[in-house]
Structures are given as C-alpha cells and as structure tokens.
C-alpha cells in the first residue's frame, strides 16, 4: 500500500534458494535507495522460509506500522521463530507451500495500516 504522506509498504518474495543473509543485504540496499519504504521480504530454500521486515521510523510513528506485528500476522502458519521490534524484525520457519498465503496476510496488514 501507499500512503501519500508517509511512504510505501511492499511485500515480496525472493527466488527459490534465498537465504536470510541475502534478504538482509537486499534490505540494506533498499534502505539507501528507498528510505521511506517499508518491506517484508521472504526467501524460500527447500521447505525453509526466511523473512525480514524493515519499517522506517516515519511509517511506524505515522501510521502505526510495526515490523514485529507485521511478521506476527503470518509467522504462526510457518511455525516460525521471530525476533525484533517496531522498526526491524526477522524470523524463519517451515512451509514453502504456505508462502503465498503468508504474503497475502502480510499485504492485508500493510494495507490496513496504510489507509
């Protein structure tokens, strides 16, 4: 979703064979190129699912989008272990077959906050 005043929130998945480190590197690049964009990025490697979430402070305080809450919307279905706070969170779980459903839940959360 996009909020004209505060920025943008995106949800995406990396190609198969992704790693937690790969997501982290991608988010560092994104932070430089699009500093007002919040994102949940997932990577699938066999049945393992890795995910990281980055939320700029402006979005967290402006619309209440929190990285830890964002991941909590779908982490249960992946039996995931998560850690983080309002601006950055990450986790990993199992269930590559559930990724599309998890992405949809993450998009719904973002859309609800970005109105």
Backbone bond lengths (Angstrom), bond angles and torsions (degrees), N, CA, C in turn:
res aa  C-N    CA-C-N  psi(-1)  N-CA   C-N-CA  omega(-1)  CA-C   N-CA-C  phi
1 X - - - 1.433 - - 1.511 111.33 -
2 X 1.314 115.40 160.64 1.453 121.46 178.73 1.523 108.94 -124.62
3 X 1.307 115.93 135.34 1.454 122.25 172.76 1.525 105.06 -119.53
4 X 1.322 116.90 115.10 1.462 121.40 -173.52 1.525 112.57 -55.53
5 X 1.315 116.51 -32.52 1.466 119.88 -177.35 1.522 112.92 -82.12
6 X 1.330 117.16 -35.99 1.460 119.49 -170.40 1.527 116.07 -109.26
7 X 1.321 119.46 -25.04 1.459 120.05 -179.91 1.508 112.34 135.16
8 X 1.321 115.60 -153.91 1.451 122.25 -171.64 1.530 110.56 -129.68
9 X 1.338 115.68 151.66 1.468 121.71 174.89 1.522 107.94 -126.56
10 X 1.319 116.94 128.93 1.460 121.59 -179.29 1.523 110.52 -126.58
11 X 1.328 115.07 153.13 1.454 122.57 177.45 1.515 106.27 -132.14
12 X 1.331 117.53 128.89 1.462 118.52 179.03 1.524 110.51 -152.89
13 X 1.308 114.31 170.18 1.460 120.50 178.00 1.520 109.45 -127.16
14 X 1.332 115.39 144.49 1.457 120.85 176.11 1.523 108.60 -84.10
15 X 1.294 114.58 166.25 1.462 118.76 178.49 1.524 110.65 -66.04
16 X 1.306 115.28 162.47 1.457 121.79 178.97 1.528 109.64 -54.68
17 X 1.307 116.75 143.45 1.459 121.60 -179.94 1.517 111.87 93.99
18 X 1.320 116.80 7.53 1.458 120.44 179.73 1.519 111.94 -69.94
19 X 1.321 114.99 161.88 1.466 120.91 179.50 1.521 109.65 -132.28
20 X 1.315 114.87 163.32 1.462 120.64 176.99 1.531 110.03 -60.48
21 X 1.327 116.74 -41.22 1.468 120.77 180.00 1.531 110.71 -64.36
22 X 1.320 116.68 -38.77 1.459 120.64 178.66 1.521 112.01 -62.22
23 X 1.331 116.45 -40.05 1.463 120.50 177.90 1.524 109.50 -64.44
24 X 1.307 116.00 -45.79 1.458 121.04 -178.72 1.523 110.94 -57.53
25 X 1.331 116.67 -45.13 1.464 121.06 178.43 1.527 110.92 -62.88
26 X 1.325 116.51 -41.49 1.455 120.67 178.85 1.519 112.43 -62.52
27 X 1.323 116.63 -40.18 1.461 120.27 179.47 1.528 111.75 -68.75
28 X 1.340 117.33 -33.24 1.472 119.47 176.29 1.525 109.93 -62.34
29 X 1.328 116.12 -42.90 1.469 120.47 178.30 1.520 110.20 -64.68
30 X 1.320 116.72 -44.06 1.455 120.87 -179.31 1.532 111.16 -61.88
31 X 1.324 116.45 -39.86 1.466 120.49 -179.27 1.528 110.65 -59.87
32 X 1.338 116.58 -36.14 1.468 120.32 178.77 1.530 111.70 -73.32
33 X 1.328 116.71 -42.33 1.464 120.98 -174.34 1.523 113.18 -83.68
34 X 1.326 117.82 -29.60 1.468 121.77 -177.22 1.532 108.93 -139.64
35 X 1.337 117.05 71.45 1.469 120.40 -172.58 1.522 115.55 -64.43
36 X 1.331 118.43 -15.53 1.462 120.08 179.80 1.526 112.48 -102.10
37 X 1.340 116.75 15.47 1.458 120.87 -178.79 1.523 110.63 -104.43
38 X 1.323 115.44 129.15 1.466 121.89 173.34 1.526 107.16 -94.30
39 X 1.328 117.01 148.50 1.461 118.68 -177.74 1.514 112.53 -151.55
40 X 1.335 114.18 146.11 1.458 122.65 164.07 1.524 104.56 -113.87
41 X 1.312 116.22 123.17 1.462 121.47 177.86 1.519 107.78 -119.28
42 X 1.329 116.21 130.29 1.463 121.65 177.72 1.523 109.67 -115.20
43 X 1.309 115.31 150.33 1.460 121.62 174.29 1.523 107.90 -133.81
44 X 1.322 115.75 141.41 1.458 121.59 -179.52 1.524 108.69 -116.62
45 X 1.324 115.70 133.66 1.456 121.66 177.06 1.528 106.27 -138.45
46 X 1.332 116.59 105.39 1.458 122.68 -169.58 1.532 107.85 57.36
47 X 1.348 118.58 -117.18 1.460 120.14 179.37 1.535 111.74 -100.79
48 X 1.337 116.58 -3.25 1.460 120.90 179.17 1.523 110.27 -78.95
49 X 1.319 115.67 139.85 1.462 121.25 177.25 1.525 107.66 -125.25
50 X 1.325 115.59 124.63 1.464 122.48 178.20 1.522 107.75 -111.90
51 X 1.313 117.37 145.16 1.462 119.10 178.18 1.518 111.08 -151.84
52 X 1.316 114.58 145.92 1.462 123.36 177.23 1.513 107.34 -132.09
53 X 1.316 115.44 152.83 1.457 121.00 179.55 1.524 108.94 -136.64
54 X 1.304 115.70 132.09 1.460 123.31 179.10 1.523 108.34 -124.56
55 X 1.328 116.59 129.17 1.466 121.25 178.07 1.530 108.54 -130.47
56 X 1.335 117.66 119.17 1.468 119.44 176.35 1.536 110.66 -62.96
57 X 1.316 115.95 147.44 1.464 121.26 -178.08 1.528 111.60 -55.35
58 X 1.329 116.94 -37.86 1.465 121.29 -178.95 1.537 111.04 -60.12
59 X 1.321 116.70 -39.42 1.469 120.59 178.84 1.526 111.50 -75.04
60 X 1.311 116.60 -38.90 1.459 119.92 -178.95 1.528 110.51 -62.94
61 X 1.312 116.44 -47.96 1.467 119.26 -178.82 1.528 111.62 -78.68
62 X 1.321 117.83 -30.59 1.458 120.80 -175.55 1.514 115.09 -76.92
63 X 1.338 117.37 -44.21 1.469 120.24 -176.80 1.526 113.13 -121.01
64 X 1.335 117.01 0.02 1.466 120.08 177.60 1.517 114.52 79.23
65 X 1.334 117.29 20.52 1.462 121.33 176.91 1.527 107.66 -79.17
66 X 1.338 116.51 119.54 1.466 121.51 -178.04 1.522 109.95 -120.06
67 X 1.321 116.55 134.59 1.463 121.12 -178.34 1.526 111.96 -60.33
68 X 1.334 117.62 -44.74 1.463 119.83 -177.25 1.532 111.53 -65.65
69 X 1.335 116.96 -40.34 1.467 119.84 178.08 1.529 111.22 -69.31
70 X 1.323 116.17 -35.59 1.465 120.83 -179.63 1.526 109.82 -60.96
71 X 1.336 117.23 -46.80 1.464 120.45 179.52 1.523 111.53 -67.62
72 X 1.328 116.93 -32.83 1.467 120.60 -179.41 1.527 112.18 -64.22
73 X 1.340 117.85 -20.44 1.468 119.87 -179.43 1.522 112.41 -66.28
74 X 1.337 117.26 -24.80 1.474 119.01 -177.26 1.522 114.25 -130.68
75 X 1.314 119.27 -11.48 1.468 120.62 -172.97 1.527 112.90 -63.40
76 X 1.339 117.81 -30.52 1.459 120.63 179.93 1.512 112.84 -60.98
77 X 1.329 117.74 -39.42 1.461 120.28 -178.71 1.529 112.06 -69.01
78 X 1.340 116.59 -16.37 1.461 120.69 178.85 1.529 111.38 -102.60
79 X 1.329 116.88 5.17 1.460 120.11 -177.12 1.514 111.08 55.52
80 X 1.324 115.28 38.30 1.458 120.95 -169.06 1.517 113.88 -85.89
81 X 1.322 113.62 154.19 1.445 122.60 168.97 1.525 106.06 -103.74
82 X 1.336 116.03 128.55 1.459 120.80 -176.80 1.515 110.81 -129.19
83 X 1.310 114.57 156.40 1.447 120.85 173.79 1.510 109.31 -151.52
84 X 1.312 115.80 151.32 1.451 118.98 177.36 1.505 111.93 146.97
85 X 1.326 114.02 -174.39 1.452 121.15 -177.84 1.519 109.40 -133.05
86 X 1.316 116.10 -155.52 1.459 120.19 -174.25 1.528 114.17 -68.53
87 X 1.337 118.86 -31.51 1.464 120.58 -174.99 1.527 114.67 -100.16
88 X 1.345 117.32 -20.96 1.471 119.61 179.40 1.519 109.28 -152.71
89 X 1.313 115.68 134.54 1.460 120.59 176.82 1.521 108.51 -148.88
90 X 1.319 116.13 158.13 1.457 120.58 178.88 1.514 109.67 -151.76
91 X 1.327 114.90 163.89 1.450 119.15 178.63 1.503 111.52 -169.63
92 X 1.322 114.94 176.48 1.462 120.82 176.31 1.515 108.69 -151.68
93 X 1.324 114.44 150.11 1.447 120.36 179.75 1.511 110.39 -156.63
94 X 1.308 115.74 -162.47 1.462 122.47 -179.37 1.520 108.84 -125.79
95 X 1.310 115.83 152.73 1.463 119.11 174.60 1.516 113.66 120.65
96 X 1.303 116.66 59.92 1.469 121.03 179.98 1.525 111.41 -54.50
97 X 1.316 117.70 -31.40 1.463 121.10 -179.02 1.529 111.83 -67.95
98 X 1.327 117.95 -17.53 1.463 122.42 -178.54 1.533 113.56 -93.61
99 X 1.327 117.68 -1.30 1.465 120.50 -172.54 1.523 112.60 -60.97
100 X 1.331 118.38 -42.75 1.464 119.56 -179.88 1.529 111.19 -61.04
101 X 1.327 116.02 -41.70 1.466 120.36 178.91 1.538 109.88 -66.02
102 X 1.325 116.57 -40.99 1.461 120.88 178.54 1.528 110.96 -63.15
103 X 1.335 116.93 -42.09 1.465 120.94 177.86 1.525 111.00 -61.27
104 X 1.316 116.93 -41.04 1.465 120.42 178.87 1.528 111.68 -63.36
105 X 1.330 117.24 -42.05 1.467 120.52 177.85 1.530 110.75 -63.26
106 X 1.330 115.71 -41.45 1.467 119.91 179.02 1.531 110.46 -63.71
107 X 1.333 117.37 -40.69 1.470 121.08 178.83 1.526 110.80 -65.02
108 X 1.334 116.88 -41.21 1.462 120.52 179.06 1.525 111.60 -60.94
109 X 1.341 116.63 -42.67 1.468 120.72 178.26 1.522 110.02 -61.75
110 X 1.331 116.54 -48.05 1.459 120.32 -178.99 1.519 110.59 -60.80
111 X 1.319 116.73 -46.06 1.465 120.34 -179.34 1.527 111.36 -60.69
112 X 1.333 116.88 -37.77 1.466 120.07 -178.65 1.533 111.08 -67.09
113 X 1.325 117.34 -30.42 1.455 120.96 -178.88 1.535 112.86 -87.03
114 X 1.326 116.85 -25.10 1.465 120.59 -172.20 1.522 113.79 -88.93
115 X 1.323 118.06 2.24 1.469 120.92 -178.45 1.515 111.89 -66.47
